Amino acid sequence: MCKIIKNFIRNLYNKDNENFNESKVYEQHEKKEIYEDIKKTQYEWQAAKNKFNNTTDPDQIDYSINLMELHEKKLKILYKRAKELENKE
């Protein structure tokens, strides 16, 4: 994160709360990013599945399968990271 933004956030929260915990802000930001990545990856997986279901070209079928596998692996990584963050609390 840009140093200017980091300082802005720190100063903003320090004005409102003397017990500001910078790591909590970044953790919440990371959770939000992971949630957004999960939603995006689920959408991309569904698009690949739709492509698979609506094509007869063997190359397009292989491509769709590869995309689905890629998105499944990405989801596993994102779910694992989300679980780690939840267990951290």
ZAKOL-830210 format. One record per residue: x, y, z of N, C-alpha, C in turn; residue in three letters. Coordinates in steps of 0.02 Angstrom, whole numbers, padded with zeros to 5 digits. Layout:
N
X,Y,Z,X,Y,Z,X,Y,Z,ALA $
...
END
This chain:
89
00042,-00058,00000,00000,00000,00000,00045,00062,00000,MET $
00024,00110,-00036,00061,00173,-00041,00071,00203,00028,CYS $
00130,00230,00040,00147,00259,00105,00100,00316,00124,LYS $
00079,00355,00076,00034,00412,00090,-00033,00386,00115,ILE $
-00060,00335,00082,-00124,00306,00102,-00117,00274,00171,ILE $
-00062,00238,00181,-00050,00205,00245,-00050,00257,00301,LYS $
-00015,00312,00292,-00013,00364,00343,-00081,00397,00352,ASN $
-00117,00407,00298,-00184,00436,00302,-00229,00392,00345,PHE $
-00229,00327,00332,-00271,00281,00370,-00251,00281,00443,ILE $
-00186,00278,00455,-00161,00278,00524,-00184,00341,00560,ARG $
-00176,00399,00529,-00195,00462,00560,-00270,00467,00570,ASN $
-00308,00444,00522,-00381,00446,00527,-00405,00405,00586,LEU $
-00380,00344,00592,-00401,00302,00647,-00373,00324,00714,TYR $
-00314,00351,00714,-00285,00375,00777,-00325,00433,00805,ASN $
-00355,00473,00762,-00396,00529,00786,-00459,00503,00820,LYS $
-00487,00449,00794,-00550,00423,00820,-00540,00371,00875,ASP $
-00484,00337,00874,-00475,00281,00920,-00402,00276,00939,ASN $
-00389,00286,01002,-00320,00282,01026,-00293,00211,01023,GLU $
-00337,00162,01023,-00317,00092,01022,-00316,00063,00951,ASN $
-00303,00105,00903,-00302,00085,00833,-00252,00028,00823,PHE $
-00274,-00023,00788,-00231,-00081,00774,-00223,-00085,00698,ASN $
-00166,-00062,00675,-00154,-00059,00603,-00160,-00127,00569,GLU $
-00137,-00179,00603,-00140,-00246,00573,-00212,-00268,00562,SER $
-00258,-00246,00605,-00329,-00263,00596,-00357,-00231,00533,LYS $
-00337,-00170,00520,-00361,-00135,00459,-00337,-00173,00397,VAL $
-00275,-00193,00396,-00248,-00229,00339,-00280,-00298,00333,TYR $
-00294,-00330,00391,-00326,-00395,00391,-00397,-00389,00362,GLU $
-00433,-00338,00382,-00500,-00328,00355,-00498,-00314,00280,GLN $
-00448,-00275,00259,-00440,-00261,00188,-00424,-00325,00150,HIS $
-00382,-00368,00178,-00365,-00431,00146,-00426,-00476,00141,GLU $
-00466,-00478,00194,-00527,-00518,00193,-00573,-00495,00137,LYS $
-00580,-00431,00130,-00623,-00403,00078,-00597,-00422,00009,LYS $
-00531,-00416,-00001,-00501,-00434,-00065,-00510,-00508,-00081,GLU $
-00502,-00550,-00030,-00510,-00622,-00041,-00583,-00637,-00059,ILE $
-00630,-00606,-00024,-00701,-00616,-00039,-00715,-00596,-00112,TYR $
-00689,-00539,-00132,-00700,-00516,-00201,-00667,-00563,-00251,GLU $
-00607,-00588,-00236,-00574,-00636,-00280,-00613,-00701,-00285,ASP $
-00641,-00723,-00229,-00681,-00785,-00230,-00742,-00776,-00275,ILE $
-00777,-00721,-00267,-00836,-00708,-00309,-00817,-00705,-00383,LYS $
-00763,-00670,-00398,-00740,-00663,-00467,-00721,-00732,-00496,LYS $
-00685,-00771,-00458,-00662,-00836,-00481,-00721,-00884,-00490,THR $
-00770,-00880,-00446,-00830,-00921,-00454,-00866,-00903,-00519,GLN $
-00871,-00838,-00533,-00902,-00815,-00595,-00863,-00841,-00656,TYR $
-00797,-00836,-00653,-00755,-00858,-00708,-00760,-00934,-00718,GLU $
-00765,-00972,-00663,-00774,-01044,-00668,-00840,-01060,-00701,TRP $
-00893,-01024,-00682,-00959,-01035,-00712,-00958,-01018,-00786,GLN $
-00923,-00966,-00805,-00917,-00947,-00876,-00881,-01002,-00915,ALA $
-00829,-01031,-00886,-00793,-01086,-00919,-00838,-01147,-00925,ALA $
-00877,-01160,-00874,-00924,-01217,-00876,-00976,-01207,-00930,LYS $
-01002,-01146,-00935,-01051,-01130,-00988,-01021,-01139,-01057,ASN $
-00958,-01117,-01064,-00924,-01126,-01128,-00917,-01200,-01144,LYS $
-00898,-01240,-01094,-00891,-01312,-01103,-00958,-01343,-01125,PHE $
-01012,-01322,-01093,-01078,-01351,-01108,-01105,-01329,-01176,ASN $
-01079,-01276,-01203,-01109,-01248,-01264,-01062,-01251,-01325,ASN $
-01013,-01295,-01323,-00968,-01300,-01381,-00961,-01373,-01401,THR $
-00944,-01382,-01465,-00932,-01450,-01490,-00861,-01457,-01517,THR $
-00826,-01401,-01522,-00758,-01402,-01548,-00711,-01433,-01495,ASP $
-00675,-01486,-01514,-00632,-01520,-01465,-00580,-01473,-01432,PRO $
-00553,-01427,-01470,-00504,-01380,-01441,-00537,-01334,-01389,ASP $
-00598,-01312,-01404,-00634,-01269,-01356,-00654,-01309,-01294,GLN $
-00670,-01372,-01303,-00687,-01414,-01246,-00626,-01422,-01201,ILE $
-00568,-01437,-01230,-00506,-01443,-01191,-00489,-01378,-01155,ASP $
-00497,-01323,-01191,-00483,-01258,-01162,-00528,-01244,-01103,TYR $
-00592,-01260,-01111,-00640,-01249,-01057,-00624,-01292,-00996,SER $
-00606,-01354,-01008,-00587,-01398,-00952,-00526,-01370,-00916,ILE $
-00477,-01348,-00953,-00417,-01319,-00922,-00434,-01257,-00881,ASN $
-00478,-01215,-00907,-00498,-01155,-00871,-00535,-01174,-00806,LEU $
-00579,-01222,-00810,-00616,-01243,-00751,-00568,-01270,-00697,MET $
-00519,-01310,-00719,-00470,-01337,-00671,-00428,-01281,-00640,GLU $
-00409,-01233,-00681,-00371,-01176,-00656,-00410,-01138,-00603,LEU $
-00473,-01124,-00617,-00514,-01087,-00569,-00528,-01127,-00506,HIS $
-00535,-01193,-00513,-00544,-01236,-00454,-00483,-01233,-00408,GLU $
-00424,-01235,-00438,-00362,-01231,-00398,-00356,-01163,-00364,LYS $
-00374,-01110,-00401,-00371,-01043,-00373,-00420,-01037,-00314,LYS $
-00479,-01066,-00322,-00528,-01064,-00268,-00503,-01100,-00206,LEU $
-00470,-01157,-00215,-00443,-01193,-00158,-00394,-01150,-00119,LYS $
-00351,-01115,-00156,-00302,-01070,-00124,-00337,-01014,-00087,ILE $
-00387,-00984,-00119,-00423,-00929,-00087,-00462,-00952,-00026,LEU $
-00494,-01010,-00030,-00531,-01036,00028,-00483,-01050,00086,TYR $
-00425,-01078,00070,-00376,-01093,00122,-00353,-01028,00156,LYS $
-00340,-00977,00117,-00318,-00913,00146,-00374,-00881,00187,ARG $
-00435,-00885,00163,-00492,-00858,00200,-00500,-00894,00267,ALA $
-00491,-00960,00266,-00497,-00999,00328,-00442,-00980,00377,LYS $
-00382,-00970,00351,-00326,-00948,00394,-00341,-00882,00428,GLU $
-00369,-00835,00390,-00386,-00770,00419,-00441,-00776,00471,LEU $
-00490,-00819,00458,-00544,-00828,00507,-00519,-00860,00571,GLU $
-00473,-00907,00564,-00446,-00940,00624,-00399,-00896,00663,ASN $
-00375,-00843,00631,-00329,-00797,00662,-00364,-00756,00716,LYS $
-00429,-00745,00707,-00467,-00703,00753,-00478,-00736,00818,GLU $
END
